[in-house]
Amino acid sequence: MISRKLNFIAPAALTALSIAILYIVNFIYPLLTKPLDIKWLNQMANPFTAENSIVFSCVNWFFAQFLNPIDSIKISGSLMLVLLSLTTFYLSKRITGDYLSSFLAAFLTTLFPSHIWLICTSNYHILLGLSLIPLALLYIYENNGEMPRKAALTLIFSLLISFTDILSALIFFLSSLMYWLVSITFQRKISLKNSYPLLSAASLIPLIFTKIQIVEPPITPLPIVIGVSMSVLAAFLLLREKKGYIICSWLLSSIFIAILMWSPLIFLYAALPMITLSFTLFATRLKKAVIVSEEKEELYLEIDLLGVGGLMLILLLFASTLISTYNVLNSVVSEMRVYSDRYGYEDLLEILEWIKNNTPEGTIILAEHPLSTWIKSYTGRPVIGNHPVNFGENMEEFSKSYDADTILNSNFEIRNRFMRLRDWEPVAPQRSPSFASSKGGNYIDFLYIDENHANVKYSFRGKILKPNFYEYKEKNATWLTRSAEESALQHVYVLEGNVTIVKRIFLERGPESIIEYDITSMESKIESFSIKMWIPKERKIGFTQTSNDKFYFVLDSGEYSVEFQGNLKSLSFGPDEVWFQNRVLAIFEPLNNRIQVRITVKILKEEPLAWMRDEVFSISARELLAKYKVGYVVIPTAIKKVYMDRFGLDDLLFKSQYENSKLTIYMVKA
């Protein structure tokens, strides 16, 4: 009677605990995984074409018939964690026959950092794959049961697991194969009756047409080390009693497949068999660590030191699991908060729906990473984005990613093997230009001019004027020179009072660039010109030195100097009085109502870029947009509203089509 009640109470309690854990996580960390759920939303329409997991997509599709798509994903994801705890409970109970150890094993499974991480990163299909393995072992490798039934179940589970998570399928196949080899070793004969484990080879079928996708799990060594130590001891005790072959095969297969693919996968795939084995040790030895007996009206306390030590390990395993899970949650939320703050969730879905319904199929969309990935996944539109690609892996993808980054971050780019200049002018002033030095395979920004802080002060009709960039009456840009030897870009601005600013940017093959200003007027009296050159906030500043006309500085990205030529009045360096960011401030005075400035920026210890040829290369955003036939650009709304970026101003390249509080869609003008 008690056993029947426990058979109902324990699973119900585990279900309630699993749901409670998910509720607490979602309450403390709202919007934690939602942007990543987009890949599952996209696969609901036709789950049999899902790239990640056909089985989980079918589960999603089923619930979507009764609920809205977002709620169906929530229910499906919650169901995976519940299923994981229940299958662990029943398998552990089948091995040990003990309710307490089985319940503790299942409860620890729901708290384990790698399993919580899978929920937090929307890798529900891996949870489902992990859940199906103990379920398969529970029903297939039991002592009773006819061979046809076992063969049919082996085939069914093999196919289910293989279309859920391919690595789980490989582990199931290898576990079955090892179990079969052990069986024929003891029986000393091969029979058709006992060869049903070989049908697990069906789990390899998706390998023919499916690419193995490997996730990057968190590294949580302490619970794994404790669990592996306990599971090895438990495996030794089970094997000594000539039982538990299948669960030991499961643990060894998980470790082997993980190491073969990528060793950190041990934290994902070896955790479940490790926990199950660890608590078989609890059931057999550890709960007898302390025994109280009564003899001749006296109480006797028997202590098993090995058992006490094991109990301490169980407590340490729970404690390390809770600490590691807390750290994993904080790590994931800090990463995801960047996306949720930048893209939102409802806003993101709104933009994706607009693209899906209002742009022609085949239209190329440009967006930053990872927004570009979600656009492609949800809408099916081809995208280009600045996703990370290492030089040498795929040069076509590397070039496309770099060009996408150029479009998103400049109107013009000039670069050589040592230095890159990106210019937002004549639309926006904030990077005009930004200077980046080469370091190995990348450029690293080390300095930039903000044209809003390059101010001309003059008098016109009795008024003292000092207009900012957005008050300039005319702005235009043109290439002066474009060759492999030298590139020169010119900007011309006309201010009120007929003040003209001619700005030229030069780059040759060497590790230095030149910026020239020529400020003249026939109607106004020019009084001064001040320019601020800013060090990016992310750079760490070392030694600096300011002389009469030169600023020398060392950053974490390299060693540099800036030389100023012209009628220089003063030169200083330090935190800005308004923005508190480190900058160089140079103030010039006129000669004959004209100010001429020449600024030379040098990299003093140059390091040539690995993938750049020994030449000067120049490109414009307009040319790149035409090259890739980009139809639409999606950018975070905050870029134009908060950072006054080059989008959303008066750029002739882009026309706003749709906007919400987080994202804006621009159509690229022909």
JOBELRA-V7084 format. One record per residue. SS is DSSP state (alpha for helix, beta for strand, coil for the rest). PHI is phi in whole degrees, -180 to 180 (none if undefined). D_CENTER is the distance of its C-alpha to the mean C-alpha in Angstrom with 2 decimals. Layout:
((SS;PHI;D_CENTER) (SS;PHI;D_CENTER))
//
This chain:
((coil;none;51.41) (alpha;-62;48.99) (alpha;-62;46.94) (alpha;-64;46.71) (alpha;-63;45.60) (alpha;-66;42.92) (alpha;-62;41.71) (alpha;-94;41.07) (alpha;-68;40.13) (alpha;-61;37.49) (alpha;-63;35.30) (alpha;-64;35.76) (alpha;-65;34.77) (alpha;-65;31.64) (alpha;-62;30.67) (alpha;-64;31.31) (alpha;-65;29.38) (alpha;-62;26.28) (alpha;-65;26.42) (alpha;-64;27.14) (alpha;-62;24.12) (alpha;-64;21.85) (alpha;-64;23.81) (alpha;-63;23.54) (alpha;-61;19.76) (alpha;-70;19.51) (alpha;-73;22.25) (alpha;-75;20.82) (coil;-121;17.23) (coil;-64;17.87) (coil;59;15.34) (coil;-69;12.85) (coil;-114;11.65) (alpha;-57;13.58) (alpha;-58;11.36) (alpha;-76;9.90) (alpha;-72;13.63) (alpha;-61;14.29) (alpha;-63;14.09) (alpha;-79;16.86) (alpha;-60;18.80) (alpha;-67;19.14) (coil;-92;20.62) (coil;-70;23.23) (coil;-61;25.82) (coil;-139;26.32) (alpha;-63;24.76) (alpha;-77;26.58) (alpha;-106;24.52) (coil;-63;21.14) (coil;-78;18.84) (coil;-85;17.14) (coil;-159;20.13) (alpha;-67;23.49) (alpha;-65;24.80) (alpha;-66;22.14) (alpha;-63;22.25) (alpha;-68;26.02) (alpha;-62;25.75) (alpha;-57;23.73) (alpha;-60;26.36) (alpha;-61;29.16) (alpha;-69;28.14) (alpha;-69;27.45) (coil;-72;31.18) (coil;-116;32.06) (coil;-126;29.18) (coil;-73;26.94) (alpha;-56;23.71) (alpha;-67;21.49) (alpha;-66;23.94) (alpha;-65;24.20) (alpha;-69;20.52) (alpha;-60;21.06) (alpha;-65;24.23) (alpha;-62;22.89) (alpha;-64;19.97) (alpha;-64;22.56) (alpha;-61;24.96) (alpha;-66;22.73) (alpha;-69;22.73) (alpha;-62;26.45) (alpha;-62;27.17) (alpha;-62;25.53) (alpha;-68;27.75) (alpha;-69;30.83) (alpha;-66;30.69) (alpha;-64;30.23) (alpha;-61;33.21) (alpha;-69;35.49) (alpha;-67;34.78) (alpha;-63;35.34) (alpha;-66;38.46) (alpha;-63;39.75) (alpha;-78;39.49) (alpha;-100;40.83) (coil;72;42.76) (coil;-113;41.71) (alpha;-73;40.23) (alpha;-64;39.12) (alpha;-65;37.11) (alpha;-67;35.58) (alpha;-64;34.63) (alpha;-64;33.08) (alpha;-62;31.09) (alpha;-67;29.72) (alpha;-66;29.02) (alpha;-63;27.11) (alpha;-60;25.05) (alpha;-72;23.85) (alpha;-95;22.95) (coil;-63;21.34) (alpha;-58;17.90) (alpha;-68;16.39) (alpha;-75;17.87) (alpha;-63;16.77) (alpha;-62;13.15) (alpha;-62;13.65) (alpha;-66;15.02) (alpha;-68;12.41) (coil;-111;9.62) (coil;63;12.33) (coil;-90;13.19) (alpha;-65;16.77) (alpha;-65;18.25) (alpha;-69;17.71) (alpha;-60;19.50) (alpha;-66;22.18) (alpha;-61;22.60) (alpha;-63;23.01) (alpha;-71;25.51) (alpha;-71;27.53) (alpha;-64;28.31) (alpha;-63;30.39) (alpha;-66;31.89) (alpha;-65;33.01) (alpha;-63;34.40) (alpha;-65;36.18) (alpha;-94;38.07) (alpha;-94;38.60) (coil;-97;39.48) (coil;-100;42.05) (coil;-70;45.59) (coil;-95;47.26) (coil;110;46.66) (coil;-78;48.09) (alpha;-61;46.67) (alpha;-58;46.26) (alpha;-65;44.23) (alpha;-64;41.97) (alpha;-64;41.61) (alpha;-65;40.66) (alpha;-65;38.11) (alpha;-60;36.61) (alpha;-65;36.24) (alpha;-64;34.82) (alpha;-66;32.22) (alpha;-61;31.26) (alpha;-69;30.58) (alpha;-60;28.77) (alpha;-67;26.39) (alpha;-66;25.88) (coil;-92;24.89) (coil;-108;22.52) (coil;-151;20.51) (alpha;-66;21.80) (alpha;-70;21.13) (alpha;-62;23.01) (alpha;-65;25.69) (alpha;-63;26.08) (alpha;-65;26.49) (alpha;-64;29.04) (alpha;-63;30.96) (alpha;-66;31.17) (alpha;-62;32.22) (alpha;-65;34.90) (alpha;-65;36.08) (alpha;-64;36.46) (alpha;-62;38.29) (alpha;-65;40.61) (alpha;-63;41.40) (alpha;-64;42.26) (alpha;-63;44.42) (alpha;-72;46.45) (alpha;-67;46.86) (alpha;-74;48.56) (alpha;-81;50.49) (coil;58;51.43) (coil;-160;51.46) (coil;-109;49.25) (coil;-127;50.04) (coil;-64;48.70) (coil;-63;48.65) (coil;-101;46.09) (coil;-101;43.91) (alpha;-59;41.88) (alpha;-59;38.72) (alpha;-68;38.63) (alpha;-67;37.82) (alpha;-65;34.28) (alpha;-61;33.89) (alpha;-61;33.25) (alpha;-68;29.68) (alpha;-88;29.22) (alpha;-56;30.12) (alpha;-63;26.62) (alpha;-62;25.92) (alpha;-67;28.32) (coil;-128;26.20) (coil;-119;22.69) (coil;-88;19.99) (coil;-70;18.46) (coil;-105;14.72) (coil;-107;13.38) (coil;-91;10.54) (coil;-113;9.60) (coil;-75;11.52) (coil;-71;12.36) (coil;-93;15.49) (coil;-127;18.37) (alpha;-68;21.50) (alpha;-62;24.30) (alpha;-63;24.46) (alpha;-69;24.03) (alpha;-62;26.80) (alpha;-64;29.08) (alpha;-64;28.53) (alpha;-64;29.10) (alpha;-60;32.24) (alpha;-69;33.58) (alpha;-70;32.76) (alpha;-65;34.50) (alpha;-65;37.56) (alpha;-63;37.50) (alpha;-62;37.27) (alpha;-61;40.24) (alpha;-67;42.30) (alpha;-68;41.55) (alpha;-66;42.37) (alpha;-65;45.52) (coil;-91;46.60) (coil;57;45.76) (coil;-151;43.20) (coil;76;39.47) (alpha;-63;39.01) (alpha;-70;36.44) (alpha;-71;34.09) (alpha;-67;34.49) (alpha;-64;33.70) (alpha;-62;30.54) (alpha;-63;29.34) (alpha;-63;30.30) (alpha;-66;28.70) (alpha;-62;25.36) (alpha;-65;25.42) (alpha;-65;26.68) (alpha;-64;24.20) (alpha;-62;21.22) (alpha;-65;22.72) (alpha;-64;23.56) (alpha;-84;20.08) (coil;-171;17.95) (alpha;-55;19.45) (alpha;-60;16.63) (alpha;-66;17.01) (alpha;-56;20.23) (alpha;-64;18.53) (alpha;-93;17.77) (alpha;-91;20.82) (coil;-92;23.54) (alpha;-64;23.17) (alpha;-67;25.19) (alpha;-63;28.19) (alpha;-64;28.16) (alpha;-65;28.56) (alpha;-60;31.19) (alpha;-68;33.18) (alpha;-58;32.98) (alpha;-86;34.68) (alpha;-69;37.35) (alpha;-65;38.37) (alpha;-62;38.59) (alpha;-68;40.78) (alpha;-88;43.10) (coil;-128;43.62) (alpha;-73;41.75) (alpha;-74;43.20) (alpha;-100;46.57) (coil;-63;45.76) (beta;-127;48.26) (beta;-122;51.33) (beta;-104;54.01) (beta;-130;57.44) (beta;-122;60.88) (beta;-143;64.05) (coil;53;67.53) (coil;60;66.19) (beta;-125;63.83) (beta;-91;60.06) (beta;-120;58.39) (beta;-111;54.79) (beta;-105;53.39) (beta;-116;50.22) (coil;-98;48.27) (alpha;-59;46.46) (alpha;-64;44.06) (alpha;-67;43.36) (alpha;-63;42.87) (alpha;-61;40.45) (alpha;-66;38.55) (alpha;-62;38.49) (alpha;-63;37.08) (alpha;-66;34.30) (alpha;-61;33.56) (alpha;-63;33.42) (alpha;-66;31.22) (alpha;-64;28.88) (alpha;-64;28.59) (alpha;-64;28.19) (alpha;-66;25.48) (alpha;-65;23.62) (alpha;-63;23.81) (alpha;-65;22.72) (alpha;-66;19.74) (alpha;-65;18.67) (alpha;-60;19.08) (alpha;-65;16.94) (alpha;-64;14.11) (alpha;-61;14.42) (alpha;-64;14.47) (alpha;-66;11.38) (alpha;-67;9.37) (alpha;-68;11.39) (alpha;-67;10.96) (alpha;-74;7.21) (alpha;-75;8.09) (alpha;-62;11.30) (alpha;-59;10.12) (alpha;-75;9.39) (alpha;-66;12.48) (alpha;-70;14.56) (alpha;-83;13.83) (alpha;-113;14.09) (coil;69;15.78) (coil;-131;16.24) (alpha;-61;19.88) (alpha;-64;19.73) (alpha;-64;16.84) (alpha;-62;18.86) (alpha;-62;21.93) (alpha;-67;20.69) (alpha;-63;19.52) (alpha;-64;22.96) (alpha;-62;24.71) (alpha;-61;23.21) (alpha;-63;24.11) (alpha;-96;27.63) (alpha;-124;28.53) (coil;-119;27.36) (coil;-65;29.08) (coil;-62;27.45) (coil;92;26.44) (coil;-67;25.71) (beta;-86;22.99) (beta;-110;20.39) (beta;-105;18.67) (beta;-159;15.55) (coil;-73;12.69) (coil;-84;9.19) (coil;-94;7.54) (alpha;-57;10.95) (alpha;-62;12.67) (alpha;-64;11.03) (alpha;-70;12.18) (alpha;-63;15.46) (alpha;-63;16.17) (alpha;-66;15.50) (alpha;-84;17.61) (alpha;-97;20.27) (coil;79;20.76) (coil;-79;21.24) (coil;-67;20.45) (beta;-131;17.91) (beta;-126;17.22) (coil;-148;14.18) (coil;-90;13.08) (coil;-71;10.19) (coil;-68;10.30) (coil;-134;13.36) (coil;-76;15.49) (coil;-60;19.12) (coil;100;21.35) (coil;-76;19.07) (coil;-150;19.88) (alpha;-65;21.83) (alpha;-65;22.03) (alpha;-68;18.28) (alpha;-61;18.03) (alpha;-64;20.81) (alpha;-64;19.51) (alpha;-65;16.12) (alpha;-65;18.18) (alpha;-65;20.68) (alpha;-62;18.28) (alpha;-65;17.14) (alpha;-63;20.89) (alpha;-62;21.79) (alpha;-71;19.26) (alpha;-124;20.43) (coil;-165;24.09) (coil;-94;27.30) (beta;-138;28.61) (beta;-135;27.35) (beta;-129;29.64) (beta;-151;28.63) (coil;-136;30.24) (coil;-70;29.37) (coil;-115;29.25) (beta;-142;28.34) (beta;-128;26.51) (beta;-116;27.75) (beta;-120;25.91) (beta;-126;28.17) (coil;-91;27.67) (coil;-67;31.41) (coil;-93;33.58) (coil;-88;31.45) (coil;-132;29.61) (coil;-95;30.58) (coil;-66;27.55) (coil;-130;26.84) (beta;-145;30.19) (beta;-104;29.23) (beta;-102;26.31) (beta;-107;27.00) (beta;-132;24.57) (beta;-104;25.71) (beta;-80;24.68) (beta;-149;23.29) (coil;69;22.90) (coil;-102;20.57) (beta;-136;19.36) (beta;-98;21.04) (beta;-125;20.65) (beta;-65;22.12) (beta;-131;25.06) (beta;-164;27.37) (beta;-154;27.92) (beta;-102;30.84) (beta;-108;30.68) (beta;-64;33.68) (beta;-64;34.09) (beta;-110;35.21) (beta;-114;37.46) (beta;-104;40.49) (beta;-98;43.96) (beta;-109;46.71) (beta;-154;49.97) (beta;-113;52.96) (beta;-144;53.99) (coil;54;57.09) (coil;83;57.30) (beta;-109;53.69) (beta;-91;51.13) (beta;-116;47.87) (coil;-148;44.41) (coil;-69;42.19) (coil;-91;38.43) (alpha;-58;36.51) (alpha;-74;36.41) (alpha;-98;40.20) (coil;-66;40.94) (coil;-78;43.27) (beta;-134;42.29) (beta;-143;39.25) (beta;-152;38.96) (beta;-137;37.38) (beta;-155;38.66) (beta;-80;38.27) (beta;-91;41.25) (beta;-144;40.47) (beta;-143;37.94) (coil;-151;38.57) (coil;-72;37.22) (coil;-95;39.25) (coil;-160;38.43) (beta;-129;36.69) (beta;-138;37.88) (beta;-118;36.61) (beta;-120;38.92) (beta;-118;38.44) (beta;-124;41.55) (beta;-123;41.72) (beta;-117;44.84) (beta;-109;45.33) (coil;-58;48.04) (coil;87;51.31) (coil;59;50.69) (beta;-87;48.60) (beta;-115;46.71) (beta;-114;43.69) (beta;-108;43.09) (beta;-118;39.90) (beta;-125;39.23) (beta;-118;36.25) (beta;-121;37.13) (beta;-146;35.29) (coil;-109;37.05) (coil;-78;36.01) (coil;-82;36.14) (coil;-87;33.72) (beta;-150;35.06) (beta;-133;35.12) (beta;-127;37.73) (beta;-119;37.60) (beta;-120;40.99) (beta;-121;42.27) (beta;-131;45.72) (beta;-114;46.80) (beta;-139;50.21) (beta;-162;52.27) (coil;-99;55.80) (coil;-117;56.00) (coil;-111;54.05) (beta;-102;54.51) (beta;-80;51.39) (beta;-107;51.11) (beta;-165;47.84) (beta;-138;44.35) (beta;-120;41.48) (beta;-136;38.04) (beta;-113;35.01) (beta;-115;32.48) (beta;-102;29.34) (coil;-92;27.19) (coil;-55;23.51) (coil;-62;22.60) (coil;-76;19.81) (coil;-81;22.49) (coil;-95;24.57) (beta;-97;28.27) (beta;-104;30.86) (beta;-74;34.47) (beta;-134;35.78) (beta;-149;39.29) (beta;-116;40.97) (coil;-113;44.32) (coil;-60;46.57) (coil;-136;44.52) (beta;-143;41.56) (beta;-122;38.36) (beta;-111;36.88) (beta;-152;33.55) (beta;-118;31.20) (beta;-120;27.44) (coil;-68;24.68) (coil;-98;24.15) (beta;155;27.86) (beta;-122;31.44) (beta;-141;32.76) (beta;-146;35.81) (beta;-129;36.79) (beta;-111;40.46) (beta;-116;42.24) (beta;-122;45.41) (coil;135;47.67) (coil;-81;49.81) (beta;-77;47.38) (beta;-90;48.49) (beta;-155;45.86) (beta;-142;42.59) (beta;-145;40.45) (beta;-138;37.04) (beta;160;35.35) (beta;-65;33.30) (coil;-67;34.01) (coil;-70;36.40) (coil;-104;34.42) (coil;-96;30.72) (coil;59;31.00) (coil;-103;28.87) (beta;-67;30.50) (beta;-151;32.34) (beta;-97;35.37) (beta;-115;38.13) (beta;-119;40.89) (beta;-121;43.91) (beta;-118;46.37) (coil;-117;49.86) (coil;-81;51.76) (coil;-124;54.56) (coil;57;56.91) (coil;59;54.52) (beta;-145;51.78) (beta;-119;48.65) (beta;-119;47.27) (beta;-128;44.15) (beta;-131;42.62) (beta;-116;39.38) (beta;-112;38.36) (beta;-106;34.89) (beta;-121;34.85) (beta;-95;32.43) (coil;-87;34.76) (coil;-124;33.04) (coil;-74;31.48) (coil;-135;29.15) (coil;-64;29.12) (coil;-73;25.94) (coil;-65;25.65) (coil;-103;25.14) (coil;-99;27.39) (coil;-74;31.08) (coil;-79;33.89) (coil;-160;34.35) (coil;-101;33.52) (beta;-121;31.25) (beta;-134;31.14) (beta;-155;29.52) (beta;-119;29.24) (alpha;-61;26.69) (alpha;-59;29.53) (alpha;-65;30.04) (alpha;-70;26.41) (alpha;-62;26.32) (alpha;-71;29.53) (alpha;-60;28.37) (alpha;-95;25.46) (coil;54;27.49) (beta;-72;24.89) (beta;-97;26.24) (beta;-141;23.91) (beta;-125;21.31) (beta;-115;18.97) (beta;-134;18.07) (beta;-62;17.39) (alpha;-59;20.93) (alpha;-61;20.51) (alpha;-60;20.54) (alpha;-88;24.14) (alpha;-88;25.31) (coil;-104;24.10) (coil;-98;23.47) (coil;52;26.19) (coil;-72;24.23) (coil;-76;26.00) (coil;-84;25.17) (coil;75;27.58) (coil;-101;30.46) (coil;-122;33.19) (coil;-69;31.33) (coil;-74;33.33) (coil;-80;30.34) (beta;-126;28.63) (beta;-129;30.11) (beta;-64;28.41) (beta;-113;28.44) (beta;-157;26.63) (beta;-148;25.09) (coil;-130;23.97) (coil;-69;22.90) (coil;-114;19.22) (beta;-137;19.28) (beta;-133;22.02) (beta;-107;22.98) (beta;-115;25.24) (beta;-92;27.48) (beta;-84;28.12) (coil;-75;31.86) (coil;-69;33.75))
//
